[in-house]
């Protein structure tokens, strides 16, 4: 099964933040967050937040469907589970 390139090769975290900014899904002080604000969101390294927002941004922008994300995540988790077995 082939997946959308936005899921298989999202680029760097800064690239992901730029796409989140484009989707305008986060606000800081009543204004849409910039990619830099998103990237600097967590000084403790909670990068999973960026990954969550990235997936949300993909659906908002119409680049992937929620079903595509679900299939991709299910296959990725299955692959991880079976390879560590």
C-alpha positions as a LaTeX table, in Angstrom:
\begin{tabular}{lrrr}
\hline
Residue & $x$ (\AA) & $y$ (\AA) & $z$ (\AA) \\
\hline
Unk1 & 0.00 & 0.00 & 0.00 \\
Unk2 & 1.37 & 3.39 & $-0.95$ \\
Unk3 & 0.87 & 6.41 & 1.26 \\
Unk4 & 0.72 & 10.13 & 0.61 \\
Unk5 & 4.17 & 11.76 & 0.63 \\
Unk6 & 3.06 & 14.16 & 3.38 \\
Unk7 & 2.78 & 11.13 & 5.66 \\
Unk8 & 5.88 & 9.23 & 4.57 \\
Unk9 & 8.28 & 12.17 & 4.16 \\
Unk10 & 7.05 & 15.18 & 6.12 \\
Unk11 & 10.43 & 16.93 & 6.06 \\
Unk12 & 11.97 & 18.59 & 9.10 \\
Unk13 & 10.12 & 19.77 & 12.17 \\
Unk14 & 10.51 & 23.31 & 10.84 \\
Unk15 & 8.83 & 22.22 & 7.59 \\
Unk16 & 6.03 & 20.69 & 9.60 \\
Unk17 & 5.63 & 23.93 & 11.59 \\
Unk18 & 5.39 & 25.94 & 8.36 \\
Unk19 & 2.51 & 23.74 & 7.22 \\
Unk20 & 0.81 & 24.12 & 10.61 \\
Unk21 & 1.14 & 27.90 & 10.27 \\
Unk22 & $-0.38$ & 27.70 & 6.77 \\
Unk23 & $-3.39$ & 25.80 & 8.14 \\
Unk24 & $-3.99$ & 28.52 & 10.77 \\
Unk25 & $-5.13$ & 26.08 & 13.44 \\
Unk26 & $-3.24$ & 27.51 & 16.43 \\
Unk27 & $-3.49$ & 30.92 & 18.07 \\
Unk28 & $-1.20$ & 32.90 & 20.34 \\
Unk29 & $-2.64$ & 36.01 & 21.98 \\
Unk30 & $-5.55$ & 36.11 & 19.54 \\
Unk31 & $-3.39$ & 35.83 & 16.40 \\
Unk32 & $-2.51$ & 32.79 & 14.35 \\
Unk33 & 0.75 & 31.24 & 15.50 \\
Unk34 & 3.80 & 31.58 & 13.29 \\
Unk35 & 5.97 & 28.63 & 12.36 \\
Unk36 & 8.68 & 29.96 & 14.69 \\
Unk37 & 6.26 & 30.19 & 17.63 \\
Unk38 & 5.07 & 26.66 & 16.95 \\
Unk39 & 8.63 & 25.34 & 16.68 \\
Unk40 & 9.62 & 27.04 & 19.95 \\
Unk41 & 6.45 & 25.95 & 21.72 \\
Unk42 & 8.09 & 23.45 & 24.02 \\
Unk43 & 11.56 & 23.95 & 25.46 \\
Unk44 & 11.27 & 20.48 & 27.04 \\
Unk45 & 11.14 & 18.72 & 23.69 \\
Unk46 & 7.50 & 17.75 & 23.43 \\
Unk47 & 7.83 & 17.26 & 19.71 \\
Unk48 & 4.89 & 14.88 & 19.64 \\
Unk49 & 2.70 & 18.00 & 19.80 \\
Unk50 & 4.11 & 19.21 & 16.50 \\
Unk51 & 3.42 & 15.79 & 15.00 \\
Unk52 & $-0.19$ & 15.89 & 16.22 \\
Unk53 & $-0.74$ & 19.41 & 14.90 \\
Unk54 & 0.92 & 18.45 & 11.62 \\
Unk55 & $-1.59$ & 15.64 & 11.06 \\
Unk56 & $-4.43$ & 18.01 & 11.92 \\
Unk57 & $-3.06$ & 20.62 & 9.51 \\
Unk58 & $-2.85$ & 18.05 & 6.70 \\
Unk59 & $-6.55$ & 17.33 & 6.99 \\
Unk60 & $-7.52$ & 21.01 & 7.32 \\
Unk61 & $-5.57$ & 21.83 & 4.17 \\
Unk62 & $-7.04$ & 18.85 & 2.32 \\
Unk63 & $-3.67$ & 17.23 & 1.68 \\
Unk64 & $-4.76$ & 13.91 & 3.23 \\
Unk65 & $-7.94$ & 12.45 & 4.63 \\
Unk66 & $-8.42$ & 11.22 & 8.18 \\
Unk67 & $-8.86$ & 7.73 & 6.74 \\
Unk68 & $-5.42$ & 7.93 & 5.10 \\
Unk69 & $-3.89$ & 9.01 & 8.41 \\
Unk70 & $-5.63$ & 6.20 & 10.27 \\
Unk71 & $-4.42$ & 3.57 & 7.77 \\
Unk72 & $-0.87$ & 4.96 & 7.85 \\
Unk73 & $-0.73$ & 5.00 & 11.66 \\
Unk74 & $-2.25$ & 1.52 & 11.93 \\
Unk75 & 0.29 & 0.07 & 9.51 \\
Unk76 & 3.17 & 1.91 & 11.20 \\
Unk77 & 2.16 & 0.66 & 14.64 \\
Unk78 & 1.71 & $-2.90$ & 13.36 \\
Unk79 & 5.12 & $-2.78$ & 11.69 \\
Unk80 & 6.76 & $-1.50$ & 14.90 \\
Unk81 & 4.98 & $-4.11$ & 17.01 \\
Unk82 & 5.90 & $-7.04$ & 14.77 \\
Unk83 & 9.51 & $-5.96$ & 14.22 \\
Unk84 & 10.19 & $-5.74$ & 17.97 \\
Unk85 & 8.56 & $-9.08$ & 18.69 \\
\hline
\end{tabular}
